[in-house]
Amino acid sequence: MNFKLLDFALHSLVRRKGRYPFIYITFTLLIAVSLSIFTITGALKQEAQYSLNNLPDIIVQKISGGRQQYIKKQLAEDIIMLPGVISAVPRIWGFYPFEYLNTNLTIVGVDIYDPYVTETLAKITKDISPLKFNRNIFLGEKLHEIIRQIYNKDEFSFQMPDGTYKTLEIAGTFQTSSQMISTDTVITDMLSAAEILGIPAGFSTDIAVNSANSQEISTIAEKILNISPSLKVVTKDFIKASYQNMFDYKGGIFLLFFITSLFTFFMIIFDRLNGPSGGELKEIAILKALGWGTSDILKVKLYEASVIGLFSYLTAICLSLIYVYVLHAPGLKDVFMGYSYLKPSFSLPFVFDIRVVVTVFLITVPVYGSAVIIPAWRAASTSAEVIR
Amino acid sequence: MIKVVSVTKTYTTGTDKITPIKNFNLRVNEGETVILQGSSGSGKTTLLNMIAGLIKPTEGSVEVAGRNVSKLPEHFAAEFRRETAGMIFQQFHLIEELTAGENIALPLAPSSLSRQEISDRVNMLTEKLLIKNIIDVPAGKLSGGEMQRTAIARALVNSPSIILADEPTANLDGTLTEELLNIFRSLKSEGKTIIIATHDPVISGSDIADKIIHLNKEV
């Protein structure tokens, strides 16, 4: 490396005060936005993964006329008899419109006499006061805050399908590792949930099935479908794939915007450098007349581009990390999570995917370098007669 | 020695062809000072650029110190300029944001000389040309005379054996022109070969010219 040429390149960056800061800032923002999108997508996928790990292996639903119907609880007894099935539990859950926030709460009924449920609830909740029959609820922390603000007390009145109200006390809030799903969730006992949701006695929303061996899930799913043609099975893998697709789809849309912006950016850069930049052409011509070779001029341009590109890239990495993990991605997280009054207040898990970092580097810095060096090479090859 | 043999240069712009120099011959001995005279477009600058290896003749050859510069690949032509030729331009062509000292050092940046060696050369020249006081002043803030001396120092910093000057007095008043002539006299006494393209009668009528060549505009 010729440090005198590097010196000249650094001087050159300082000299062109109006030009390089513009490129540096634009380039940095572009890389930072793209890295942020990829990082958020990765972090949300991981966050979703935490939540989905708690799902049952198979969810059995009843479908009629293309719509989900309530399913007979009794069917769980047929399913538990299938080889490989270790549990088949009817679940009571559904959506309760909470007009004050213009959103739906997810009401989940649990068997409060099941020791496993009690134990699980103890693990995922804080301010523990046991769930009592027909008395109280657990809910997300954010929802709890809002209800306190509205009613100024720790209880909530649900309007049931017949128009009457059912008031339940708030027993505690969730502290799950993922609040992505639990933030708008309300847990209560099965009877209360069925009353609030209007589910008839003897019926449930669906049936959660767990298998002894994950290799057998597809076989069990087939056997469940053989019980009745009106049944539909949804496996955990299918739900995971749906979540992945959702984030990939949203990430893809942003990627499209990113590529468009990138393309526009480089067109501007290329245009700026390729156009009649009299000052630069003249400088190249002077340097050539003074004994600089084309390779010397290209080295200077390469140093300039490398300094700008690498500094932009490093700044962009820092900015994207700050944006995603310190500021919690304001704006972008909402786009990926959906807009809601009950925005989850969770922190994105730290995900450092070296492939993303390398890919973004490869599609930005070398391309920028080419956009600088190619016009400089053209100018250096043809500029001998520009000056007198 | 510089030998320009049967040189023709044709520029092509779209369908137009311009031939400022046609079948031109010139021989300049070592230590000689040659004045190239002629109207605008007569090919003076083109000839200087060909001698410097910046452009190649369409026909014929240009030989400098035994090297056929018209056949040199770009990299070697640059090396030749850096080691053999110093150029002085009509409009000085200093880089305004760099200091006078940095401008003077520019031709040596790609060389293998150390920073100290370059600094020594710059100091020596600025002392010789009486511009040591402006070494740290940005070129954009120099007076006409200071710019001229800085441009000359830059042309001399690589200790060239040949000085090529293109209309060096075009932007100078009488006093500065006389100063420049004194510098040329000094360079001539050091044995430098000097080729000056000019239509300034003060230069062509001075005592420095060993040879005056008239270039006619080709049609």
Interface residues (C-beta under 8 A of the other chain):
Chain A: N2 K4 L5 D7 F8 H11 R15 K282 E283 I286 L287 K288 A289 L290 G291 W292 G293 T294 S295 D296 S381 A384 E385 I387 R388
Chain B: T45 N49 A52 L54 I55 E74 H75 A77 A78 E79 R81 R82 E83 A85 M87 F89 Q90 Q91 H93 I95 E97 L98 E102 L106 P107 L108 A109 P110 R115 I118 R154 N158 D166 E167
